[in-house]
Amino acid sequence: MFYRGLNKNVFYCMQRMTVMLMGILCLNSCGSSPKKVEATFHSGHIGGGGYIIGIVQNPDKPEVMYAKSDVGGVFRSTNGGRSWQAVNDGMERTFHHFVRSLIMDPKDPDILYRASGELRAHTTWGAIHKTEDGGDTWTLLTDTVDFFGTGPTRMCGELLAVHPQNSNII
């Protein structure tokens, strides 16, 4: 079996994600005719690759989206996903680019929080950063968290949430 070496919780998480993605693909394709999308792909020279493990969309400006990557940091699109740019200003450490969680303040979509970290040689480094300008600049809030952005659990959901009534509670 392909998943023999994985922890059971990781396997079930991956299984749930696969079922969810299949459902989304079915909903997107059922009952609608295919649309031709004009797009141009340009390779981003960021010194790495990785998985895009989540996208957050601005509810007030649907053309603005943010993608989190397990090793490439955060990317922003201002044209509905036709092009992307890295928005990692202020990320001084390598593990700051290993993004595990990216959330948007429900009251102000220009405020985002990113949780990043790394596990290496049985040591964990982690940090939470905040932007108030849609990702142009990031400020370190804490570097005392112990989660990591790479590894088998990277696609198992968010680690952060903004309280819906009080944006000061993360």
Secondary structure, DSSP 8 states (H G I E B T S, - for coil): -TTTTS-HHHHHHHHHHHHHHHHHHHHHHTTS-------------SS----EEEEEE-SS-TT-EEEEETTTEEEEESSTTSS-EE--TT--SGGGGSEEEEEE-SS-TT-EEEEEEEEETTEEEEEEEEESSTTSS-EEEES-----SSSTTTTS--S----SS-TT--
